[in-house]
Amino acid sequence: MILELDPIIEGNVSGETLVFVQGWPDDASLWDRLVGILSARYRCVRVTMPNYAGTREVRWGHSTEEIIEALARCIRKTSPDSPVTLIIHDWGAYWGHAMHARHPELVKRIACLDVAPQVEPGFGAALGIILYQGWLALAFFLGGPVGDWMTRAFASAIGAPMSRDQINAWMNYPYRNIWQDIFAGRGRQHFEDYWPEMPLLFVYGTRKPFPFHSEAWVDHVKRTGGEVVGLDCGHWVSQETDFDEILVRWLGATDATSI
């Protein structure tokens, strides 16, 4: 069965289309404040991924391939005549960049939050990533009350804004997928030569145990005329009021150049 995402469409029907894609463990409500700010000028499209927002839709979730292609279909459906602006965070950044790499005609500019397509972790960071992703992958496979507890405990430990009753083990399938892809030799297939030349904004939080981006990515964004901002915050950059001004300014400055 082909995965179809259910778009939530708000805002100026004549405005340019902004597509918001979030990651773990969030749903489309992550963007409520930003959509409220931007909807007078832009047409805002959001999606909630399967098994998120407290739902248990498909026990084993969906593959990376299914998510990428579902996102592409959603963009074609909601903006059939013109490319969109992606505003993407966490796994949403991973899926959004991978979708753009495969379907470049669908996207005209990208605001990427905290997770870049190019990551070069040192030994300590790599170990930390393996440990926390392994914890969530194990929670996914266990499922049930134990898996749910493990997932909610980790969300609490890192200060995820999502309500705990909306979090369950079934939403952890991206962590299953990434390790399946790595072990199958597909870990870098989407980003091997992915260095987009378009208006780019990369905003990351500086108060984290380790970054989810490489210096090469930062240099690329700057070299191509994009903007890089490090905010004094954690992973959820979109929840910072300082980010609102950064995004609004960047959108206004690139409206005329994102063709």
C-alpha positions as CSV (number, residue, x, y, z in Angstrom):
1,M,0.0,0.0,0.0
2,I,1.4,3.4,-1.0
3,L,1.9,5.8,2.0
4,E,0.0,9.1,1.6
5,L,0.6,11.9,4.0
6,D,-2.3,14.1,5.2
7,P,-1.4,17.8,4.7
8,I,-2.7,20.5,7.0
9,I,-2.9,23.7,4.8
10,E,-3.3,27.2,6.3
11,G,-2.6,30.8,5.5
12,N,-2.5,33.0,2.4
13,V,-3.9,31.0,-0.5
14,S,-2.1,33.3,-2.9
15,G,1.2,33.2,-1.0
16,E,4.3,31.0,-1.7
17,T,4.1,27.6,-0.2
18,L,6.2,26.7,2.9
19,V,6.3,23.0,3.8
20,F,7.2,22.2,7.5
21,V,8.5,18.8,8.3
22,Q,9.5,17.9,11.9
23,G,11.2,14.9,13.4
24,W,11.2,12.7,16.6
25,P,9.0,12.8,18.7
26,D,7.0,15.7,17.4
27,D,3.9,16.2,15.3
28,A,2.7,19.1,13.1
29,S,1.8,21.1,16.2
30,L,5.5,21.8,16.7
31,W,5.1,24.6,14.2
32,D,1.9,26.2,15.6
33,R,3.6,29.5,16.6
34,L,5.6,29.9,13.4
35,V,2.6,29.2,11.2
36,G,0.6,31.8,13.2
37,I,3.4,34.3,12.4
38,L,3.8,33.4,8.7
39,S,0.3,32.5,7.6
40,A,-0.7,36.1,6.7
41,R,2.0,36.1,3.9
42,Y,2.6,32.5,3.1
43,R,0.6,29.3,2.4
44,C,1.8,26.9,5.1
45,V,1.7,23.2,4.7
46,R,2.3,20.7,7.6
47,V,2.2,17.0,8.0
48,T,2.2,14.6,10.9
49,M,4.1,11.4,10.2
50,P,2.5,7.9,10.8
51,N,2.7,6.7,14.4
52,Y,3.2,10.2,15.7
53,A,0.8,12.4,17.7
54,G,0.1,9.4,20.0
55,T,-1.2,7.2,17.2
56,R,-0.3,3.5,16.6
57,E,-1.0,3.1,12.9
58,V,1.6,0.6,11.6
59,R,3.5,-1.6,14.0
60,W,6.7,-1.6,12.0
61,G,6.4,1.9,10.7
62,H,7.6,2.9,7.2
63,S,11.0,2.7,5.5
64,T,13.2,5.7,4.7
65,E,12.2,5.2,1.0
66,E,8.5,5.2,1.8
67,I,8.8,8.4,3.8
68,I,10.9,10.2,1.2
69,E,8.5,9.3,-1.7
70,A,5.4,10.1,0.4
71,L,6.8,13.6,1.1
72,A,7.5,14.1,-2.6
73,R,3.9,13.1,-3.4
74,C,2.6,15.4,-0.7
75,I,4.5,18.4,-2.2
76,R,3.3,17.6,-5.7
77,K,-0.3,17.4,-4.5
78,T,-0.2,20.6,-2.4
79,S,2.0,22.7,-4.8
80,P,1.6,21.3,-8.3
81,D,2.6,24.4,-10.2
82,S,5.7,25.7,-8.3
83,P,8.5,24.5,-6.1
84,V,8.2,25.0,-2.3
85,T,10.3,26.3,0.6
86,L,11.2,23.5,3.1
87,I,11.5,24.3,6.8
88,I,12.8,21.1,8.3
89,H,14.0,19.9,11.7
90,D,15.5,16.7,13.1
91,W,14.4,13.6,11.1
92,G,12.4,16.1,9.0
93,A,15.7,17.5,7.9
94,Y,17.0,14.1,7.0
95,W,13.9,13.2,5.0
96,G,13.6,16.7,3.5
97,H,17.1,16.9,2.2
98,A,17.0,13.3,0.9
99,M,13.7,14.1,-0.9
100,H,15.3,17.2,-2.4
101,A,18.4,15.3,-3.5
102,R,16.1,12.9,-5.4
103,H,13.5,15.4,-6.6
104,P,15.3,18.8,-6.9
105,E,12.6,20.3,-9.0
106,L,10.2,20.3,-6.0
107,V,12.2,22.7,-3.8
108,K,13.5,26.2,-4.3
109,R,15.0,27.0,-0.9
110,I,15.6,25.3,2.5
111,A,15.7,26.4,6.1
112,C,17.3,23.5,8.0
113,L,17.2,23.3,11.8
114,D,19.9,21.7,13.9
115,V,20.4,18.5,11.8
116,A,22.4,18.9,8.5
117,P,22.7,16.4,5.7
118,Q,26.5,16.4,6.2
119,V,27.6,15.2,9.6
120,E,31.2,14.3,10.7
121,P,31.0,13.2,14.4
122,G,34.2,12.7,16.4
123,F,34.7,9.5,18.5
124,G,32.8,10.8,21.5
125,A,29.9,12.2,19.4
126,A,29.7,9.0,17.4
127,L,29.5,6.9,20.6
128,G,26.8,9.1,22.0
129,I,24.8,8.8,18.8
130,I,25.1,5.0,18.8
131,L,24.0,4.8,22.4
132,Y,20.9,7.0,22.2
133,Q,19.8,5.7,18.8
134,G,20.4,2.1,20.0
135,W,18.2,2.8,23.0
136,L,15.3,4.1,20.9
137,A,15.7,1.3,18.3
138,L,15.5,-1.3,21.1
139,A,12.4,0.5,22.5
140,F,10.9,0.2,19.1
141,F,11.5,-3.5,18.8
142,L,10.3,-4.2,22.3
143,G,7.1,-2.1,22.0
144,G,4.5,-2.4,24.7
145,P,4.7,-0.7,28.1
146,V,8.5,-1.3,28.3
147,G,9.2,0.3,24.9
148,D,6.8,3.2,25.7
149,W,8.5,3.8,29.0
150,M,12.0,3.8,27.4
151,T,10.8,6.2,24.7
152,R,9.2,8.6,27.1
153,A,12.1,8.4,29.5
154,F,14.5,9.5,26.8
155,A,12.2,12.3,25.6
156,S,12.0,13.6,29.2
157,A,15.8,13.4,29.6
158,I,16.4,15.5,26.6
159,G,13.6,18.0,27.2
160,A,11.4,17.2,24.2
161,P,8.5,19.6,24.1
162,M,5.9,16.9,23.0
163,S,3.4,15.8,25.7
164,R,4.5,12.5,27.1
165,D,1.1,10.9,26.5
166,Q,1.6,11.6,22.8
167,I,4.8,9.6,22.8
168,N,5.1,5.8,22.2
169,A,7.6,3.2,21.0
170,W,6.0,2.8,17.6
171,M,7.3,6.2,16.5
172,N,10.9,5.1,16.8
173,Y,11.0,3.5,13.3
174,P,13.4,6.1,11.9
175,Y,16.1,4.7,14.2
176,R,15.4,1.2,13.0
177,N,15.6,2.5,9.4
178,I,18.9,4.4,9.8
179,W,20.8,1.3,11.2
180,Q,19.2,-1.0,8.6
181,D,20.4,1.4,5.9
182,I,23.9,1.6,7.4
183,F,24.3,-2.2,7.7
184,A,23.0,-2.6,4.1
185,G,25.5,-0.1,2.8
186,R,22.9,2.6,2.2
187,G,23.8,4.9,5.0
188,R,25.1,7.8,2.8
189,Q,23.2,7.0,-0.4
190,H,21.1,10.2,-0.2
191,F,23.9,12.6,0.6
192,E,27.0,11.3,-1.1
193,D,27.3,14.2,-3.4
194,Y,24.6,16.4,-1.9
195,W,25.7,20.0,-1.7
196,P,22.7,22.1,-2.8
197,E,23.1,25.4,-4.6
198,M,20.1,27.4,-3.6
199,P,19.1,29.9,-0.8
200,L,19.9,28.1,2.4
201,L,19.4,28.9,6.1
202,F,21.0,26.6,8.7
203,V,20.2,27.4,12.4
204,Y,21.5,25.1,15.1
205,G,21.5,25.0,18.9
206,T,24.8,25.4,20.7
207,R,23.8,23.8,24.0
208,K,23.9,20.1,23.1
209,P,26.3,17.3,24.0
210,F,27.4,17.2,20.3
211,P,26.5,18.8,17.0
212,F,24.5,17.2,14.2
213,H,26.4,18.9,11.4
214,S,29.9,19.2,10.0
215,E,32.1,22.2,9.5
216,A,32.1,21.3,5.8
217,W,28.3,21.9,5.7
218,V,28.7,25.2,7.5
219,D,31.3,26.3,5.0
220,H,29.2,25.2,2.1
221,V,26.2,27.2,3.3
222,K,28.3,30.3,3.8
223,R,30.1,29.9,0.5
224,T,26.9,29.7,-1.5
225,G,25.6,32.9,0.1
226,G,23.5,31.2,2.7
227,E,23.2,32.0,6.4
228,V,24.4,30.1,9.4
229,V,23.3,31.0,12.9
230,G,24.1,29.3,16.2
231,L,21.5,30.0,18.9
232,D,22.1,29.6,22.6
233,C,19.6,26.8,23.0
234,G,19.2,23.0,22.7
235,H,18.0,20.9,19.9
236,W,14.5,22.4,19.4
237,V,15.6,25.6,17.6
238,S,12.1,26.2,16.3
239,Q,10.7,26.8,19.8
240,E,13.0,29.8,20.4
241,T,11.4,33.2,19.9
242,D,14.8,34.5,18.6
243,F,14.4,32.0,15.7
244,D,11.1,33.6,14.6
245,E,12.9,36.9,13.6
246,I,15.7,35.0,11.9
247,L,13.3,33.0,9.8
248,V,11.0,35.9,8.9
249,R,14.0,38.0,7.9
250,W,15.6,35.2,5.8
251,L,12.3,34.5,4.0
252,G,11.8,38.1,3.2
253,A,15.4,38.5,2.0
254,T,15.3,35.4,-0.3
255,D,11.7,35.8,-1.6
256,A,12.9,37.5,-4.7
257,T,16.0,35.3,-5.3
258,S,14.4,31.8,-4.7
259,I,13.4,31.2,-8.3
